[in-house]
Amino acid sequence: MGTVKKIAFGGGCHWCTEAVFQSLKGVERVEQGFVASEADNETFSEAVIVSFLPDEIALKDLVLIHLFTHESTVDHSFRNRYRSAIYTMDSGDKEKLERIWEEFQAQFKEN
């Protein structure tokens, strides 16, 4: 068995997003709750913490699933709790996410 990594996704009610990730091959565990960021962007959101095996499911795929399975632009009374966010658990994932964003942006600009 490979190394289990964790990433958290805020994307609406955590009960609504939990089942999406639980059904994926390579996802070992999904926990729900509130996750907060640190430093200048200190905010929290309802989120799921996804424990996954990167040899079985790529971080990029998890991010795409996150982006396509919640409505990040809806304005409602729970906007601060239901914010769309990705929370990394280690600095290596933050760097990977920045590269993934750049790739997504380049694809968006081409279309």
C-alpha angles and dihedrals in degrees: 000000000000131000115294114226130190134220129168127219124197110198115139127302108003091222089060095051098038097077093052092061096038091064096057125105108240095031109115101182142357121205124186132211142087121320125194131200125221139235121005095357097050104162136125137220140180103269149159123238108216119203107199145167108240090202089063103035126022124232088233091058092050090051092050091049089050093050094047099044104058137046107243097176102055113119113214141141093274094053094128093050095040098049119145109244146145119217119197124209097204137026093246091064091049090058091046090051092052089055091047090052091050090051092048091048092051091051091048092052091050093056 
